[in-house]
Amino acid sequence: MKNDTVTALEITPKYLKLLHANIQKGKCSVLHSIVRSLESDGTKDIAGVLRETISSHKIPASSVSVIIPRHQVIQKVMHLPAQNDAEIRDMLNLQIPQHVPFAREEIIFDYLLLEKEGSGYAKVLVYVCAREIIKKVLDVIEAAKLEFDSLSLSSAGIRGWWRQLKSFKDNFSEVSLLVNMEDSHVELCFFHEGRLLFSRDIFLGFCDLEQGGGSGIIKQMGLTLRSFQNDFNAFHVTKVFLVENSPRTALLSDALEGFYKLPVERLAPFAAVGASLSETGDRAGLRSTVEASLIELLGFVMNDGGSSVSFVPTDVVASKRAAVHKKAYLKTLILFIVAVTLGVSVLGINIYRKQSYFDIVQEELAQFKQEIKEAERKIEFIRFAETLSQKKIFIADIFKELYQITPEDIMFRSLVINQKGKFLIEGYAVEGMSVNSFQNSLVNSKMFSGVSLQFATKRKRLKKEYTEFKISCQLAE
């Protein structure tokens, strides 16, 4: 649990939502809860509202957890013949473009591991977001002069809130449906033993309850339940929880109990997780007549929900790491210069006074050798990172070429490129001839040279034969 002031931000098409809280010894005190209506969806306009809000409430502009609304993200439940993170990500890199209406370079994805099956397969919950959406959010953050700490999904924040419930242990082993409704949409999250199994966003909300749309909400929730049951036929929802974001929650509670014959429990957004409201803080978000949810933000500040799903682009991660290494390098360099200067000064004084003090200077210089080696290692790392960043387009071309020449029944296990341009390809094929076909395609490709088949071994698993192979080649200059 954190012990600091933390901030969470969510930007939806209608609202800018901000929660600033103080976490001390496991207790959460909400200092500011703000909901602002957005008149425009322009980056500069949203950044202006955000900057004015941060400034007027004197909220720190660093370490902000940013949330992407669920309706802006595609969800897929997938089964993969792998169980470690590296292999799962390699497979998702190749398979996800077949399941979404975007090219691989147009998306950012992350996944939650749901289950490791005895057959060697893994069941994963994949979340895919268009890079264009991520870019707009980051542009707003940059224009508002903020520093973000994480970039995640509203469902992950709701999961963090769910795990903080006072009644969480009582419902740990049950399959529960959490309904988080706002004025114009509702997010449905299915939980079991603290895990997020499934989520969906429906564009119907409180505004539709009293306009004849109540039956439509019930129907859409029924479709979601059936979809959940298709993917998780071993689980059955035993209880429904409603977040009380509006006095009109009672209308939905009565409708759900009457239609689905399931017990329904209503939960207060703050009291249910033991969060207190500061006497001196701003409660504009709570006093607002807007029926908006804040639990996804509260879940992040209380439980660090951003650690479960991340949409931070890899180039941004690399940039942040490079900045950290550069700062460390500069600090080390300054310390070294100061140390050398002091050492020389001490040396001069000692020579002037007493030659025997020379041994002391030698000992001090020996202590700095390790710092010099560390600084050199960090410099080499930064240079290597710069080299990789300059080859982004080239790496994309490699994957495009592989996509075009790889037979359909071949799946890659690992792709490794070293600093000298040597390329190692490991994988397996259903048909042994596909390995020879793939090798010939590599030989004929202008992008590769020195193609060599290291091995091709037939294996049998689950009464099915497949060929495991390893090919090495050199990237063309």
Buried (B, 14 or more C-beta within 10 A) or exposed (E): EBEEBBBBBBBBEBBBBBBBBBBEEEEBBBBBBBBBEBEEEEBEBBBBBBBEBBEEBEBBBEBBBBBBBBBBBBBBBBEBBBBEEEBBBBBBBBBBBEEBEBEBEEBBBBBBBBBEEEEEBBBBBBBBBBBEBBEBBBBBBEBBEBEBBBBBBBBBBBBBBBBBBEEBEEBEEBBBBBBBBBBBBBBBBBBBEEBBBBBBBBEBBBBBBEEEBBEBBBBBBEEBBEEBBEBBEEBEBEBBBBBBBBEBBEBBBEBBEEBBEEEBEBBEBBEBBEBBBBEEBBBBBBEBEBBBBBBBBBBBBBBBBBEBBBBBBEEBEBEEEBEEBEEBBEEBBEEBEEBBEEBEEBBEEBEEEEEEBEEEBEEBBEEBEEBBEEBEEBBEBBEEBEEEEEEEEEEEEBBBBBEEBBBEEBBBBEBEBEEEEEBBBBBBBBBBEBBBBBBEBBEEBEBBBEBEBEEBEEEEEEEEEBBBBBBBBBBEE
